[in-house]
Amino acid sequence: MYVVWNKRLLSELVRTFPKDSALLGRDTVRALMYYALKVWSDIAPLNFHEVAGSDADIQIDFTKADHDDGYPFDGPGGTVAHAFFPGERFTAGDTHFDDDEAWTFRSPDHLQAPGEAAGGQHKDFEGVFQCHRLGTV
């Protein structure tokens, strides 16, 4: 069963950014999120636009441990991100990245972020935003 958005134009907002990454400034993170969502809009009948303020269909956060969505992060080396399908839940469409991870851009060792927030099943694709990983997961 697929869960889909009930509209085609979706707003997105990066609410919080990686705290310990000198390599990923706010503009870089926002650009990377744009390109990550473009992967979906290129193949699905969805269009994304960034908004300012405090409300968006897809809210993106870099956060640690328990962050009030029922799915706490486990620190470095475990779960690196999760996203929520569209729907009525207060977290519908949101994407959370574990801020305890060492986030980089164009690193040779990486994991790719999930695509559930766009309403699709997780798929492997050439990611634009990676979590740097030393060793095995």
C-alpha positions in Angstrom: 0.0 0.0 0.0 1.3 3.4 -0.9 0.5 6.6 1.0 0.4 9.6 -1.2 0.1 13.4 -0.8 -3.4 14.8 -1.5 -1.8 17.8 -3.3 1.0 18.2 -5.9 2.7 21.4 -4.6 4.5 20.7 -1.4 6.3 23.2 0.9 9.6 22.3 2.6 11.6 23.9 5.3 14.9 23.1 6.9 14.2 24.1 10.5 17.5 23.0 12.1 21.0 22.4 10.7 24.0 20.2 11.5 25.6 21.7 14.6 29.1 20.3 14.4 29.8 20.4 10.7 32.1 23.2 9.5 31.8 21.7 6.0 28.0 22.1 5.8 26.8 25.7 6.1 23.1 26.6 6.0 23.1 27.5 2.3 24.8 24.2 1.4 22.3 22.2 3.4 19.4 24.0 1.9 20.8 23.5 -1.6 21.4 19.8 -1.0 17.8 19.4 0.3 16.6 21.1 -2.9 18.5 18.6 -5.1 17.4 15.6 -3.0 13.8 16.6 -3.4 14.4 17.3 -7.1 15.2 13.6 -7.5 11.6 13.0 -6.5 10.0 15.8 -8.5 11.9 14.6 -11.6 10.1 11.2 -11.5 6.9 11.9 -9.6 4.0 14.4 -10.2 5.2 16.5 -7.2 6.7 20.0 -7.0 8.6 21.3 -3.9 9.2 24.9 -2.9 11.1 26.2 0.1 9.2 28.4 2.6 10.3 30.6 5.5 8.6 30.7 8.8 7.7 27.8 11.0 5.3 25.6 9.0 5.8 23.4 5.9 4.5 20.1 4.5 8.0 18.6 4.9 10.0 19.9 7.9 13.6 18.9 8.0 15.5 18.8 11.2 19.0 17.7 12.4 18.4 16.5 16.0 19.7 14.1 18.6 18.4 11.4 20.9 14.7 11.8 21.9 13.2 14.5 19.8 9.5 14.0 20.6 8.4 11.9 17.6 8.5 8.5 19.2 11.7 7.4 17.3 14.7 8.6 19.3 18.1 8.5 17.6 20.8 6.2 19.1 23.9 8.3 18.8 26.8 7.8 16.3 26.9 4.7 14.2 23.3 3.6 14.4 20.2 5.1 12.8 21.2 8.1 10.7 17.9 9.4 9.6 14.2 8.7 9.4 11.2 10.2 7.5 7.5 10.0 7.8 5.0 9.1 5.1 2.3 11.7 4.2 -0.8 11.6 6.3 -2.5 13.2 9.3 0.1 12.5 12.0 1.8 15.7 13.3 5.1 14.4 11.8 3.6 13.6 8.4 6.2 14.3 5.7 8.9 15.3 8.1 12.5 14.1 7.8 14.9 13.9 10.7 18.7 13.5 10.6 20.7 12.3 13.6 22.9 15.3 14.5 25.3 12.9 16.4 26.5 11.7 13.0 29.3 13.3 11.0 27.4 14.7 8.0 29.5 15.5 4.9 29.0 16.3 1.2 30.7 14.2 -1.5 32.3 11.8 0.9 33.5 8.4 -0.5 32.0 6.6 2.5 28.3 7.3 3.0 24.8 6.2 3.6 22.0 7.6 1.6 19.0 9.3 3.3 15.6 7.7 3.0 12.9 9.0 0.6 9.7 8.2 2.5 8.8 11.8 3.1 8.1 12.3 -0.6 5.7 9.4 -0.4 7.8 6.7 -2.0 9.4 3.6 -0.8 13.0 3.6 0.2 15.1 3.3 -2.9 18.9 3.4 -3.6 19.8 6.3 -5.8 22.8 8.5 -6.2 22.4 10.6 -3.1 23.4 14.2 -2.7 23.6 14.2 1.1 25.5 11.6 2.9 26.5 10.6 6.4 30.2 10.0 6.7 30.7 6.5 8.1 33.9 4.9 9.3 33.7 1.1 9.5 30.5 -1.0 9.1 27.0 -0.2 9.9 
